[in-house]
Amino acid sequence: MIENYSLKEHTTLKIGGISKIVYFPKSVEEIYAIKNNSCAEKLTVIGEGSNLLVSSQGVEEKVLITKNMKKHEFIGEETIKTECGLKSANLAKILLEKSLTGLEFLIGIPGSVGGAVTMNSSAHGQAIEDVIEAVEVIDLNTCEIKTLNKEDLKLCYRNSFVEKNRHLILTATFKLKKANPKDIMEKMEFHLNYRKQNHPSLTESNAGSTFRNPERKVHAGRLFEELGAKNWREGAAKVSEKHANFLINTGDATSLDISRLMYRMHSGVKEKFGYDLIAEIRYVGVPTTEEEEIWKNFTVH
Ligand SMILES: Cc1cc2nc3c(=O)[nH]c(=O)nc-3n(C[C@H](O)[C@H](O)[C@H](O)COP(=O)(O)OP(=O)(O)OC[C@H]3O[C@@H](n4cnc5c(N)ncnc54)[C@H](O)[C@@H]3O)c2cc1C
């Protein structure tokens, strides 16, 4: 446990204030212990912080960061069980070594397994929901530990039962298929090249797509582009020149800068195109009064 820990370094946006108490458990057993001590209190769970806007005013609740929970084991030839904090890209590499296909897209996603399952991560025709078998969770409301199968998870576009119902994913089990390693490598290269060409890299601090696409063939990024939002700025936050659904922290941006930009983008699209966009990134922590007002305009789930 670390006291007065700055969450800034633990988000890909490089924004976030202090949390008074942060746990970095190394095993499921350690999580059980934390749960026994503090389950009744609220607990904020963070994986790699790649889909988060953490308040610059900090987080009141205790925070649990899963990055040290990264063990995995194979069950038979085609099934893998991993702890929640394993990096998504590392899972993709482990599967490549065993010639298993199904999660190549994770090679380009800077999150953890727990975050990927919670958000039902996907890209270019592959998605967590296609290969997930089950997860072990702690229900943070009741402290009960249980197994949820694929149907219980109710995975849909960037959403799941887990997030809506405050469950902490401990482990996830995936069923893959054997394939030619050359084909797996090619798919991974496709994902990495596509990102290199179309998305800002993490040398420009960002949290991926800010809003969900409103329809399958209507991309939020394209709507922002048509709105002329590229390069819009609020304080030290700006809309990426490369992809207008990505927001960049150019230095010392605050969560309020990002929230203000999101508000301009959201209301601009609503006025011009009539879409009430749903936020893809999650706000965590203590909002300022202005942030609270802004976030009331966004549906999150
Ligand atoms: C450059 C870039 C590109 C991206 N591209 C994509 C993409 O193509 N497709 C895509 O789907 N996403 C993409 N993302 C978004 C993000 O990487 C994914 O959603 C990722 O899976 C989130 O994982 P995380 O560990 O960082 O989660 P966090 O950001 O830490 O958390 C996200 C949510 O998951 C919850 N959570 C995390 N771990 C657990 C757990 N163990 N148990 C319960 N809840 C948990 C958190 O409480 C929070 O609500 C991108 C992000 C970036 C920065």
Ligand as a Chemical Component Dictionary entry (heavy atoms), coordinates in Angstrom:
data_LIG
# 
_chem_comp.id                   LIG 
_chem_comp.type                 NON-POLYMER 
_chem_comp.pdbx_formal_charge   0 
_chem_comp.three_letter_code    LIG 
# 
loop_
_chem_comp_atom.comp_id 
_chem_comp_atom.atom_id 
_chem_comp_atom.alt_atom_id 
_chem_comp_atom.type_symbol 
_chem_comp_atom.charge 
_chem_comp_atom.model_Cartn_x 
_chem_comp_atom.model_Cartn_y 
_chem_comp_atom.model_Cartn_z 
_chem_comp_atom.pdbx_ordinal 
LIG C1  C1  C 0 -3.664  4.869  -27.955 1  
LIG C2  C2  C 0 -4.875  4.074  -27.496 2  
LIG C3  C3  C 0 -5.529  3.260  -28.393 3  
LIG C4  C4  C 0 -6.655  2.508  -27.976 4  
LIG N1  N1  N 0 -7.278  1.706  -28.878 5  
LIG C5  C5  C 0 -8.331  0.948  -28.486 6  
LIG C6  C6  C 0 -8.977  0.055  -29.407 7  
LIG O1  O1  O 0 -8.612  -0.048 -30.565 8  
LIG N2  N2  N 0 -10.009 -0.689 -28.934 9  
LIG C7  C7  C 0 -10.442 -0.620 -27.639 10 
LIG O2  O2  O 0 -11.370 -1.339 -27.283 11 
LIG N3  N3  N 0 -9.866  0.233  -26.757 12 
LIG C8  C8  C 0 -8.820  1.013  -27.135 13 
LIG N4  N4  N 0 -8.226  1.866  -26.249 14 
LIG C9  C9  C 0 -8.801  2.043  -24.908 15 
LIG C10 C10 C 0 -8.172  1.181  -23.808 16 
LIG O3  O3  O 0 -6.829  0.877  -24.081 17 
LIG C11 C11 C 0 -8.929  -0.127 -23.588 18 
LIG O4  O4  O 0 -10.272 0.123  -23.234 19 
LIG C12 C12 C 0 -8.269  -0.976 -22.492 20 
LIG O5  O5  O 0 -8.732  -2.280 -22.579 21 
LIG C13 C13 C 0 -8.498  -0.443 -21.091 22 
LIG O6  O6  O 0 -7.689  -1.205 -20.210 23 
LIG P1  P1  P 0 -7.013  -0.550 -18.930 24 
LIG O7  O7  O 0 -6.387  -1.635 -18.153 25 
LIG O8  O8  O 0 -6.137  0.560  -19.303 26 
LIG O9  O9  O 0 -8.301  -0.019 -18.173 27 
LIG P2  P2  P 0 -8.401  1.303  -17.285 28 
LIG O10 O10 O 0 -8.304  2.490  -18.165 29 
LIG O11 O11 O 0 -7.459  1.232  -16.150 30 
LIG O12 O12 O 0 -9.895  1.158  -16.759 31 
LIG C14 C14 C 0 -10.980 1.203  -17.662 32 
LIG C15 C15 C 0 -12.232 0.703  -16.932 33 
LIG O13 O13 O 0 -12.040 -0.681 -16.628 34 
LIG C16 C16 C 0 -12.136 -0.894 -15.215 35 
LIG N5  N5  N 0 -11.190 -1.961 -14.857 36 
LIG C17 C17 C 0 -9.873  -2.065 -15.150 37 
LIG N6  N6  N 0 -9.376  -3.219 -14.656 38 
LIG C18 C18 C 0 -10.404 -3.857 -14.039 39 
LIG C19 C19 C 0 -10.547 -5.085 -13.327 40 
LIG N7  N7  N 0 -9.521  -5.918 -13.137 41 
LIG N8  N8  N 0 -11.775 -5.413 -12.825 42 
LIG C20 C20 C 0 -12.830 -4.593 -13.004 43 
LIG N9  N9  N 0 -12.767 -3.415 -13.649 44 
LIG C21 C21 C 0 -11.573 -3.055 -14.169 45 
LIG C22 C22 C 0 -11.820 0.458  -14.580 46 
LIG O14 O14 O 0 -12.394 0.559  -13.286 47 
LIG C23 C23 C 0 -12.456 1.411  -15.592 48 
LIG O15 O15 O 0 -13.848 1.491  -15.392 49 
LIG C24 C24 C 0 -7.105  2.619  -26.642 50 
LIG C25 C25 C 0 -6.427  3.460  -25.744 51 
LIG C26 C26 C 0 -5.318  4.178  -26.156 52 
LIG C27 C27 C 0 -4.592  5.059  -25.167 53 
# 
loop_
_chem_comp_bond.comp_id 
_chem_comp_bond.atom_id_1 
_chem_comp_bond.atom_id_2 
_chem_comp_bond.value_order 
_chem_comp_bond.pdbx_ordinal 
LIG C1  C2  SING 1  
LIG C2  C3  SING 2  
LIG C2  C26 DOUB 3  
LIG C3  C4  DOUB 4  
LIG C4  N1  SING 5  
LIG C4  C24 SING 6  
LIG N1  C5  DOUB 7  
LIG C5  C6  SING 8  
LIG C5  C8  SING 9  
LIG C6  O1  DOUB 10 
LIG C6  N2  SING 11 
LIG N2  C7  SING 12 
LIG C7  O2  DOUB 13 
LIG C7  N3  SING 14 
LIG N3  C8  DOUB 15 
LIG C8  N4  SING 16 
LIG N4  C9  SING 17 
LIG N4  C24 SING 18 
LIG C9  C10 SING 19 
LIG C10 O3  SING 20 
LIG C10 C11 SING 21 
LIG C11 O4  SING 22 
LIG C11 C12 SING 23 
LIG C12 O5  SING 24 
LIG C12 C13 SING 25 
LIG C13 O6  SING 26 
LIG O6  P1  SING 27 
LIG P1  O7  DOUB 28 
LIG P1  O8  SING 29 
LIG P1  O9  SING 30 
LIG O9  P2  SING 31 
LIG P2  O10 DOUB 32 
LIG P2  O11 SING 33 
LIG P2  O12 SING 34 
LIG O12 C14 SING 35 
LIG C14 C15 SING 36 
LIG C15 O13 SING 37 
LIG C15 C23 SING 38 
LIG O13 C16 SING 39 
LIG C16 N5  SING 40 
LIG C16 C22 SING 41 
LIG N5  C17 SING 42 
LIG N5  C21 SING 43 
LIG C17 N6  DOUB 44 
LIG N6  C18 SING 45 
LIG C18 C19 SING 46 
LIG C18 C21 DOUB 47 
LIG C19 N7  SING 48 
LIG C19 N8  DOUB 49 
LIG N8  C20 SING 50 
LIG C20 N9  DOUB 51 
LIG N9  C21 SING 52 
LIG C22 O14 SING 53 
LIG C22 C23 SING 54 
LIG C23 O15 SING 55 
LIG C24 C25 DOUB 56 
LIG C25 C26 SING 57 
LIG C26 C27 SING 58 
# 
